[in-house]
Each structure stands twice: as structure tokens, then as C-alpha cells.
């Protein structure tokens, strides 16, 4: 069975009052999802939450990934029709689905991205955006597209009415040491691909890399909500997990409620650090016991000598 190490988190950023991103790690079904909502403080959060929940639910019912994303699209439209306050809400989405044969599938709608790192960083997805259309048409170079004033204009998203949504898909085969990064535009809008590459390439636990990516986006301005999930392939061996394996139970990775700027995997990370501290404290305890015993023995010898001379 394939094994993965992963970490992630979300942050409201420095400019927004509410986090409209949602994400989910469901390793028991080989699924990781990031969604970025649109449509105001209420609608955006609702749309991204529906998107993530619907995809997870559909995958658990053994529906294909593309079909699951289209089901999320329909659910967002239906929710908006039933609540006038949610009219116009939508969400981007990017999802990674893995199977036991070491293959993966990445599917997306909008400008949430997936990258793969294998000695260098490569973008797996292509934004459904106005700026990307300019690049595709040869009207704008790829280098000039980063930071473009209209980079936030997307041409399709889940929940768009009267529009046929096309889910794009990339497939591949995992190789040992590869990493896949899923993120909202709050990350790639602040960091160039080369800057992301510089962080993802580090030999650190997945959770530490995720934290560094969020911190870097914040230090560059944090103008939007930032969400990241980093998944590392550990192979198919059944040996015991290495000490830097951030793999956590599904129960410890709930759907983010957008109320905290900390990572959803902090529980696992702290517990591992706590294990390190426990090992050190045990060693110190042994040393203290040896010193105490030696001091007591010395005291007894001195007492014996004193008594012998009197």
C-alpha cells in the first residue's frame, strides 16, 4: 500500500477579515483538496465548504474525481438558489486523488494550483484565468504574467450559472521522494514559482515546509487567504514510519473552520516534538540518579571514616 507524509494549513492573511478557503486531508481514501471561495464574506466560505465536503463525500461513494467535482458544482448552484443571500457564490478547487498502485490524479477548476517537486518544481495545473488565456494566445509571456493587475480574474469556477464547467485533469505515477503541493492563489499570488521551489526543495518534514510556505506568503504581503497542502510520497514498503513522517489519522485533520491561523496538523506535530522531549528528559533523569547515588556513597564513606577515627 502506498504511504504518504503530508502537512498543511491555512491563514486568513493580512488584508482579509474572513478566511474563505477550505481544505481537507482524507488519507484513508487517498484524497487531498483545497478550495478558494468567492462571493463575499458569507458566500465564499459557504461555497468552498460545500465544494470540499461534496468531493470528499462523492469519493467515499466511489465516484470518479471529475464526476465528484462536477457534483460539487451542482451543489453550490443549488445552495445559492435556495438562499438569496448566497447568490453569485462560487469556488475554485484543486484535488489530488491517489490509489494503491502508486498512481495519482490531479483535477482542478479555477486558479487554485497543483505543483509537483522532483528535484525541481513543475506546475501540474494551468489556471482558468484571463491572464492565462493571454499567455496561451501569445499576447503575454509567462514571466510577465506573474503579478499582472488582472491575475485574479478567472474564467470558470464551481457555482457559475449558465456555463458549462470543464474539469481539467493530469495523471501520473509517483516516484520515491516526489512531493505534490496544492495551494490557493493566496500562495502563488505572493510567491513566484522559483520562491516556492526554494522552500519545497528543503529536506524537512512536510508540515514544516507547509508552515514555511505560509510564513513566506505572509511576509510578502499576505493580501489574500493562504491555504496549502503538501504531500510527499514515501513508497509502498510496509516498514515503520520514519520519525519525520507527518502522516496523521483522518480524525486529526478535520475540515478547517477558518477560525485559526494555525495548521490543521499542529496536534500531530506537537506530539512528535513532545516525543523528542520525553527521550531527552529520560536521559537527564538517569544522569541525575547516578549523581545522587555517587553523592550518597561519598557521604557514607566520609561518615565511616569519621566514626573510625573517633
HELIX and SHEET records of a PDB file:
HELIX    1   1 UNK A   27  UNK A   29  5                                   3    
HELIX    2   2 UNK A   40  UNK A   60  1                                  21    
HELIX    3   3 UNK A   65  UNK A   82  1                                  18    
HELIX    4   4 UNK A   84  UNK A   86  5                                   3    
HELIX    5   5 UNK A  130  UNK A  136  1                                   7    
HELIX    6   6 UNK A  142  UNK A  145  1                                   4    
HELIX    7   7 UNK A  185  UNK A  188  1                                   4    
HELIX    8   8 UNK A  193  UNK A  200  1                                   8    
HELIX    9   9 UNK A  206  UNK A  219  1                                  14    
HELIX   10  10 UNK A  250  UNK A  252  5                                   3    
HELIX   11  11 UNK A  266  UNK A  309  1                                  44    
SHEET    1   A 5 UNK A   3  UNK A  11  0                                        
SHEET    2   A 5 UNK A 226  UNK A 235 -1                                        
SHEET    3   A 5 UNK A 179  UNK A 183 -1                                        
SHEET    4   A 5 UNK A 113  UNK A 117 -1                                        
SHEET    5   A 5 UNK A 121  UNK A 123 -1                                        
SHEET    1   B 5 UNK A  21  UNK A  26  0                                        
SHEET    2   B 5 UNK A  31  UNK A  38 -1                                        
SHEET    3   B 5 UNK A  90  UNK A  98 -1                                        
SHEET    4   B 5 UNK A 103  UNK A 109 -1                                        
SHEET    5   B 5 UNK A 168  UNK A 173 -1                                        
END                                                                             
